[in-house]
Amino acid sequence: MASEETPVTAERPDSPVGVVGTDHITLEGTNPAETIAFYRDLLGLPLVLRQPNLDRNHLTHLYFDTGDGRLLTFFVHEDRDSVDLPDPEPGQVHHLAFRIESDRVAEVAAALEAADKPVSEYDRGAFHALYTEDHNGLTIELVADKYAIPDDRRGEVLARAHAERIEDGAEFVASTHMETALRELGIGVERNAIRTAAAGRDY
């Protein structure tokens, strides 16, 4: 089946494995000091475990709690300098996205600027986003929900908004598609107070 013919739905596919969630994502990192300075001290992810890498014990394995029971981990070493990452190739990490509180968008943007980090801001239709970079130039997206959506219904809302987009003949999901999806699913439209931003398409 061609990818454009694959149905977009929040229903679980009939698969032989059937994962139930994300446990952790691990990146090959650089040095621990700058990794901790960015992810713990600037973004606010608690460092919850630090130990030798179980397969390459000359490396240190850092575990950060992203705030929802999921973990982000890095393999690091004191002798590794931070790098200026090239544009990612297929199969490589393009960006990491974290959620922030919707009423703190302006505050978070100001904090990033105060830390001399690049900041750009866009209305992505389905959500609001700030973009910055970590100490290696990896793109970091900070997502603020434009609407109050229960976590366990997020996929359902997005799939319904996708159907609305297709029916509307629109290229991207817009606020109107999200609001229609919320109403049709009986969730109710509760829009969070977020400042306006350009509907950007790239970063």
C-alpha positions in Angstrom: 0.0 0.0 0.0 1.4 3.4 -0.9 2.1 5.7 2.0 -0.4 8.3 0.9 -3.1 5.6 0.9 -2.3 4.5 4.5 -5.2 5.4 6.7 -4.7 8.1 9.3 -6.4 7.0 12.4 -6.0 6.9 16.2 -7.0 3.2 16.3 -4.3 0.8 17.2 -3.1 -1.3 14.2 -3.3 -5.1 14.4 0.5 -5.6 14.8 2.6 -8.5 16.2 4.4 -6.4 18.8 2.0 -3.8 20.0 4.2 -1.4 22.0 2.3 0.5 24.7 4.4 3.7 24.9 7.7 5.4 24.7 10.2 4.4 27.5 13.3 6.4 26.5 15.2 7.9 23.6 19.0 7.8 23.7 21.4 10.1 21.8 25.1 9.8 21.3 26.2 12.9 23.2 29.4 14.9 23.7 30.6 15.9 27.2 28.6 15.6 30.4 29.1 19.2 31.7 27.5 21.0 28.7 24.8 18.3 28.3 23.8 18.8 31.9 24.0 22.6 31.6 21.6 22.6 28.7 19.1 19.8 29.5 19.0 20.1 33.3 19.9 23.7 34.1 18.3 25.5 31.1 15.4 23.2 30.0 14.7 21.9 33.6 14.9 18.1 33.1 16.0 16.4 36.3 19.1 14.2 36.0 17.8 11.0 37.6 20.5 8.5 36.8 24.2 8.6 36.0 26.2 5.4 35.5 28.7 3.8 33.1 27.3 2.7 29.8 26.5 -1.0 30.1 27.9 -1.8 26.7 30.8 0.7 26.4 31.8 1.4 30.0 34.3 4.1 29.1 31.2 6.2 28.4 28.9 7.7 31.0 25.1 7.2 30.5 23.0 10.2 31.7 19.3 9.8 32.2 17.0 12.9 32.2 13.3 12.8 33.2 11.2 14.6 30.6 8.4 15.1 33.1 5.8 12.6 32.0 7.5 9.3 33.0 9.5 9.2 29.8 13.3 9.5 29.7 15.9 11.1 27.5 19.3 9.7 27.8 22.8 10.5 26.5 26.1 8.6 26.1 28.8 11.2 27.0 32.5 11.4 27.8 34.6 14.2 29.3 37.0 14.3 26.4 34.2 14.9 23.8 33.9 18.5 22.6 30.6 20.0 21.6 30.1 19.9 17.9 28.3 21.9 15.2 26.0 19.3 13.8 25.5 19.1 10.1 22.0 18.9 8.6 20.7 15.5 9.5 20.6 12.7 6.9 17.8 10.1 6.6 17.7 7.9 9.7 19.3 10.6 11.9 17.7 12.8 14.6 16.2 16.0 13.1 14.9 17.5 16.3 13.7 16.8 19.9 10.3 18.3 21.0 9.3 18.9 24.6 6.0 20.3 25.9 5.9 23.6 27.9 3.1 25.3 29.8 1.0 27.4 27.4 1.0 30.4 29.7 4.8 30.5 29.8 5.6 30.9 26.1 6.8 34.5 26.4 8.7 33.7 29.6 10.5 30.7 28.1 11.4 32.7 24.9 13.0 35.4 27.1 14.9 32.8 29.2 16.4 31.3 26.0 17.4 34.7 24.7 19.0 35.5 28.1 21.0 32.3 27.7 22.2 33.4 24.3 20.2 30.7 22.5 18.6 31.3 19.1 14.8 31.5 19.3 12.1 31.4 16.6 8.4 31.1 17.1 5.6 29.8 15.0 1.9 28.9 15.1 1.9 25.4 13.7 -1.9 25.1 13.5 -2.3 22.1 15.8 0.0 23.7 18.4 2.3 26.7 19.1 6.1 26.2 19.0 9.4 27.8 20.0 12.6 26.6 18.4 16.1 26.8 19.7 19.3 24.7 19.7 21.2 22.7 22.3 25.0 23.0 22.8 25.7 20.8 19.7 23.3 22.7 17.4 20.6 20.0 17.6 17.2 21.6 17.0 15.0 21.7 20.1 11.3 22.4 19.7 9.2 23.6 22.7 5.5 22.9 22.1 2.7 24.7 23.8 -0.8 23.4 23.4 -3.2 25.8 21.8 -6.1 23.9 23.2 -6.8 21.9 26.4 -6.6 18.3 25.2 -6.6 15.2 27.5 -3.3 13.3 27.0 -5.1 10.1 26.3 -7.1 11.6 23.5 -4.3 13.6 21.8 -3.9 11.1 18.9 -7.7 10.9 18.4 -7.9 14.7 18.1 -5.1 14.9 15.7 -6.5 12.1 13.5 -9.9 13.9 13.4 -8.2 17.2 12.6 -6.4 15.5 9.8 -9.7 14.3 8.4 -11.1 17.8 8.6 -8.0 19.2 6.8 -8.4 16.7 4.0 -12.2 17.5 3.7 -11.3 21.2 3.6 -8.7 20.7 0.9 -6.1 22.4 3.1 -2.4 21.8 3.0 -1.9 21.9 6.8 -4.0 21.5 9.9 -5.3 24.9 11.1 -6.9 26.1 14.3 -10.4 25.7 12.6 -9.7 21.9 12.0 -8.6 21.4 15.6 -11.7 23.2 17.0 -14.0 21.2 14.7 -12.3 18.0 15.8 -12.6 18.8 19.5 -16.3 19.6 19.1 -17.0 16.5 17.1 -15.3 14.3 19.7 -17.3 15.9 22.5 -14.2 17.3 24.2 -15.1 21.0 24.1 -13.1 23.9 22.7 -11.0 25.5 25.5 -8.3 27.7 23.9 -5.2 28.5 25.9 -4.0 32.1 26.1 -1.0 32.2 23.8 0.4 35.2 21.9 0.0 35.2 18.1 2.9 34.2 15.9 3.5 33.7 12.2 2.3 30.4 10.6 5.8 29.5 9.6 6.7 26.4 7.5 10.4 26.0 8.2 13.1 26.6 10.7 
